[in-house]
Amino acid sequence: MDLANMNQTASPVQPHCAVLSQPDPLQVGGVSLHSRLFLGTARYPAPSVLAGAVQAAQVEVLTVSLRRLAPESQSGQAWWQRIREMGRHLLPNTAGCRSAEEAITVAQMAREIFGTHWIKLEVIGDDYTLQPDPWGTVAAAQTLVREGFAVFAYTTDDLVTALKLRDVGVAAIMPWAAPIGTGAGPRNLPALRTLRERLPDNVLVVDAGIGTPHHAAQVMELGYDAVLVNTAVAEAGDPVAMARAFALGVQAGRLAHRALPMRTREVAQASTPMVGVPFWHQGS
């Protein structure tokens, strides 16, 4: 057989790229997002480093804390102006609040200051672990949803709390991977998997405890809609490079989830088919 002619006449292999060709925006809080990485704005060594990280990762959502940065002060006002100039969607949070009433008040103030109905709801129940208070969180969420807020509710990986937040009508449920600032990564993947399975139609964003892009890819492979990261980027040796790495990790995890990973098996299975292989090679 003339191999040269055969190569010329053989039809080229057409890769199946249906997943790659399909648009995949995230619909949440009344907007459509292309980036599934949310970025916190605290702990950066300088505002210019934060700006570089935002640009490198091409994030579209930034979280900001009303209570911790004192916007009424001169330095606070300058900070808010820098954040606004980045042109991203702002997600104010109620960080530091320890009761539903306190969180509701801070949310109302944030709406006035930032001109957005988005709010990341945090009601802390324990100062040591910074674990959210499930009762306070659900109570505050109920009031804020009734007042027209798009509530992004920070919670643990507890299924019952997540179901109650769903029933209240929050825009997104944000379970932790591990306690805030630990960088420990997902401590209970089965619980996170259960949340995704039981809440198939709700926006789920992993918030807190993510330490590396590998962790972000892990939870995105489970089918989570987005990941929120702050400390892991801000305290990296090179925050700008780390922000880019996280963006790629989130993209890889999302693409892998959509591509439908192979099922795991209990026993080995040869990846090379045996058809057409001489019998004297089949045992090797």
C-alpha positions as CSV (number, residue, x, y, z in Angstrom):
1,M,0.0,0.0,0.0
2,D,1.2,3.5,-0.9
3,L,1.4,5.2,2.6
4,A,1.9,8.6,1.1
5,N,-1.3,8.4,-1.0
6,M,-3.2,6.9,2.0
7,N,-2.2,9.9,4.2
8,Q,-3.3,12.3,1.5
9,T,-6.7,10.7,1.0
10,A,-7.6,9.9,4.6
11,S,-10.2,12.3,6.0
12,P,-8.9,14.3,9.0
13,V,-10.1,13.4,12.4
14,Q,-12.7,15.9,13.7
15,P,-12.5,16.4,17.4
16,H,-15.7,16.4,19.4
17,C,-15.8,19.8,21.1
18,A,-19.4,20.2,21.9
19,V,-18.7,21.3,25.5
20,L,-16.0,23.8,24.4
21,S,-18.4,25.4,21.8
22,Q,-21.3,25.9,24.2
23,P,-21.6,29.2,26.2
24,D,-21.4,28.7,29.9
25,P,-22.3,31.9,31.7
26,L,-23.3,32.0,35.4
27,Q,-26.6,33.5,36.1
28,V,-26.8,34.9,39.6
29,G,-28.3,37.9,41.3
30,G,-29.9,39.2,38.0
31,V,-26.6,39.3,36.1
32,S,-24.7,37.0,33.7
33,L,-21.1,36.3,34.6
34,H,-18.3,34.8,32.5
35,S,-15.8,34.4,35.3
36,R,-16.6,31.9,38.1
37,L,-13.9,33.1,40.4
38,F,-15.0,35.7,43.0
39,L,-12.2,37.6,44.7
40,G,-12.0,39.2,48.2
41,T,-10.3,42.5,48.6
42,A,-8.7,42.3,52.1
43,R,-5.1,41.6,53.2
44,Y,-3.3,42.6,50.0
45,P,0.1,44.3,50.5
46,A,-0.9,47.3,48.4
47,P,-3.9,48.5,46.3
48,S,-1.8,48.1,43.2
49,V,-1.3,44.4,43.9
50,L,-5.0,43.9,44.3
51,A,-5.6,45.7,41.0
52,G,-3.0,43.5,39.3
53,A,-4.7,40.4,40.7
54,V,-8.1,41.5,39.5
55,Q,-6.7,42.1,36.1
56,A,-4.7,38.9,35.9
57,A,-7.6,36.7,36.9
58,Q,-10.2,38.7,34.9
59,V,-12.7,38.4,37.8
60,E,-16.0,40.1,37.6
61,V,-17.1,40.0,41.3
62,L,-15.3,41.6,44.2
63,T,-16.3,41.2,47.8
64,V,-15.9,44.2,50.2
65,S,-16.4,44.6,53.9
66,L,-18.3,47.6,55.2
67,R,-17.4,47.2,58.8
68,R,-13.7,46.4,58.6
69,L,-12.6,49.2,56.3
70,A,-14.5,52.2,57.8
71,P,-15.8,53.9,54.6
72,E,-16.7,57.1,56.6
73,S,-13.0,57.8,57.1
74,Q,-10.8,59.6,54.6
75,S,-8.6,56.6,53.9
76,G,-11.7,54.4,53.7
77,Q,-13.3,56.7,51.1
78,A,-10.1,56.6,49.0
79,W,-10.2,52.8,49.2
80,W,-13.8,52.6,48.1
81,Q,-13.1,54.9,45.2
82,R,-10.2,52.6,44.0
83,I,-12.5,49.6,44.2
84,R,-15.3,51.3,42.2
85,E,-12.8,52.3,39.5
86,M,-12.1,48.6,38.8
87,G,-15.5,48.4,37.3
88,R,-16.5,45.1,38.8
89,H,-19.7,43.9,40.4
90,L,-19.4,44.6,44.1
91,L,-20.6,42.1,46.7
92,P,-20.6,43.9,50.1
93,N,-20.5,41.6,53.1
94,T,-21.6,41.7,56.7
95,A,-18.3,40.3,58.0
96,G,-17.9,40.7,61.7
97,C,-21.6,40.6,62.5
98,R,-22.7,38.3,65.3
99,S,-26.5,38.6,65.2
100,A,-29.2,38.7,62.6
101,E,-30.2,42.2,63.6
102,E,-26.6,43.5,63.2
103,A,-26.2,41.9,59.8
104,I,-29.5,43.3,58.6
105,T,-28.4,46.8,59.6
106,V,-25.0,46.5,57.9
107,A,-26.7,45.2,54.8
108,Q,-29.0,48.2,54.7
109,M,-26.1,50.5,55.1
110,A,-24.1,48.7,52.3
111,R,-27.0,49.1,49.9
112,E,-27.0,52.9,50.5
113,I,-23.2,53.2,50.2
114,F,-22.6,51.0,47.2
115,G,-25.9,51.3,45.4
116,T,-26.3,47.5,45.0
117,H,-28.9,45.1,46.2
118,W,-26.3,42.3,46.4
119,I,-25.2,41.3,49.9
120,K,-22.9,38.5,51.2
121,L,-24.5,37.6,54.4
122,E,-22.3,36.5,57.3
123,V,-23.5,35.9,60.8
124,I,-20.7,34.5,62.9
125,G,-21.6,32.2,65.7
126,D,-18.2,31.3,67.1
127,D,-15.1,33.5,67.4
128,Y,-12.6,30.7,67.4
129,T,-13.7,28.9,64.2
130,L,-15.6,31.8,62.7
131,Q,-18.3,29.3,62.0
132,P,-21.5,30.9,60.8
133,D,-24.6,30.9,63.1
134,P,-27.2,28.9,61.1
135,W,-30.2,30.3,63.0
136,G,-29.1,33.9,62.7
137,T,-28.1,33.4,59.1
138,V,-31.5,32.0,58.1
139,A,-33.4,34.6,60.1
140,A,-31.4,37.5,58.5
141,A,-31.7,36.0,55.0
142,Q,-35.5,35.8,55.4
143,T,-35.7,39.5,56.2
144,L,-33.2,40.7,53.6
145,V,-34.8,38.7,50.8
146,R,-38.2,40.2,51.8
147,E,-36.5,43.6,51.5
148,G,-35.4,43.0,48.0
149,F,-31.8,41.9,48.5
150,A,-30.0,39.3,46.4
151,V,-28.5,37.4,49.3
152,F,-25.3,35.4,49.0
153,A,-25.5,33.4,52.2
154,Y,-22.3,32.1,53.9
155,T,-22.8,28.8,55.7
156,T,-21.2,25.5,56.5
157,D,-21.6,22.4,54.5
158,D,-24.7,21.4,56.6
159,L,-27.4,20.2,54.3
160,V,-30.4,21.2,56.5
161,T,-29.2,24.8,56.8
162,A,-28.7,25.0,53.0
163,L,-32.2,23.6,52.4
164,K,-33.7,26.3,54.7
165,L,-31.7,29.0,52.9
166,R,-33.0,27.7,49.6
167,D,-36.6,27.8,50.9
168,V,-36.0,31.4,52.0
169,G,-35.1,32.3,48.4
170,V,-31.4,33.4,48.6
171,A,-29.6,34.1,45.3
172,A,-26.6,31.9,46.2
173,I,-25.7,29.4,49.0
174,M,-22.0,29.7,49.9
175,P,-20.8,26.7,52.0
176,W,-17.3,26.7,53.4
177,A,-14.7,24.2,52.4
178,A,-12.9,24.7,55.7
179,P,-12.9,27.5,58.3
180,I,-12.1,31.1,57.1
181,G,-8.5,31.8,56.4
182,T,-7.2,28.3,57.0
183,G,-6.3,27.4,53.4
184,A,-7.0,23.8,54.4
185,G,-9.0,22.9,51.3
186,P,-12.2,20.8,51.3
187,R,-12.4,18.9,54.6
188,N,-15.6,17.1,53.7
189,L,-15.9,16.5,50.0
190,P,-18.8,14.0,50.5
191,A,-20.8,16.7,52.3
192,L,-20.1,19.2,49.5
193,R,-21.1,16.5,47.0
194,T,-24.4,15.9,48.8
195,L,-25.2,19.6,48.8
196,R,-24.7,19.7,45.0
197,E,-26.8,16.6,44.5
198,R,-29.7,17.8,46.7
199,L,-29.7,21.4,45.4
200,P,-29.3,20.9,41.6
201,D,-31.1,24.1,40.6
202,N,-29.5,26.5,43.1
203,V,-26.3,28.5,42.7
204,L,-23.7,27.1,45.0
205,V,-20.4,29.0,45.6
206,V,-17.7,27.5,47.8
207,D,-16.6,30.2,50.2
208,A,-13.7,30.0,52.8
209,G,-10.9,27.6,53.4
210,I,-9.7,27.3,49.8
211,G,-5.9,27.4,49.8
212,T,-4.6,26.4,46.3
213,P,-5.9,26.3,42.8
214,H,-6.1,22.5,43.2
215,H,-8.7,22.9,45.9
216,A,-10.7,25.2,43.6
217,A,-10.6,22.7,40.8
218,Q,-11.7,19.9,43.2
219,V,-15.0,21.7,44.1
220,M,-15.7,22.9,40.6
221,E,-15.4,19.3,39.4
222,L,-18.2,18.5,41.8
223,G,-20.4,20.9,39.9
224,Y,-20.2,24.0,42.0
225,D,-21.0,27.2,40.2
226,A,-18.1,29.4,41.5
227,V,-15.4,29.8,44.1
228,L,-14.7,32.8,46.4
229,V,-11.1,33.2,47.4
230,N,-9.3,36.0,49.4
231,T,-6.5,35.0,51.8
232,A,-5.0,32.3,49.4
233,V,-4.4,35.0,46.8
234,A,-3.7,38.1,49.1
235,E,-1.1,36.3,51.2
236,A,0.6,34.4,48.4
237,G,4.2,35.3,47.6
238,D,3.0,36.6,44.3
239,P,-0.7,37.5,44.6
240,V,-1.0,38.5,40.9
241,A,0.4,35.2,39.7
242,M,-1.7,33.3,42.2
243,A,-4.9,35.0,41.1
244,R,-4.2,33.9,37.6
245,A,-3.5,30.4,38.8
246,F,-6.8,30.3,40.6
247,A,-8.7,31.5,37.5
248,L,-7.2,28.7,35.5
249,G,-8.0,26.2,38.3
250,V,-11.6,27.2,38.4
251,Q,-11.8,27.0,34.6
252,A,-10.2,23.6,34.5
253,G,-12.6,22.3,37.2
254,R,-15.6,23.7,35.5
255,L,-14.6,22.3,32.1
256,A,-13.9,18.9,33.6
257,H,-17.3,18.8,35.2
258,R,-19.0,19.7,32.0
259,A,-17.0,17.1,30.0
260,L,-18.3,14.3,32.3
261,P,-15.4,12.6,34.0
262,M,-15.0,8.8,33.6
263,R,-16.5,6.7,36.3
264,T,-14.1,5.3,38.9
265,R,-13.5,1.5,39.0
266,E,-12.4,-0.9,41.7
267,V,-10.1,-2.9,39.5
268,A,-7.6,-2.1,36.8
269,Q,-8.6,-1.9,33.2
270,A,-6.2,-1.6,30.3
271,S,-6.3,1.7,28.5
272,T,-5.0,0.1,25.3
273,P,-7.5,-2.1,23.4
274,M,-6.4,-5.6,22.6
275,V,-8.1,-6.0,19.2
276,G,-5.6,-6.6,16.5
277,V,-2.7,-7.1,18.9
278,P,-0.7,-10.3,18.3
279,F,-1.4,-12.9,20.9
280,W,2.2,-13.1,21.9
281,H,2.1,-9.4,22.9
282,Q,-1.2,-9.6,24.8
283,G,0.4,-10.9,28.0
284,S,3.1,-8.3,28.2
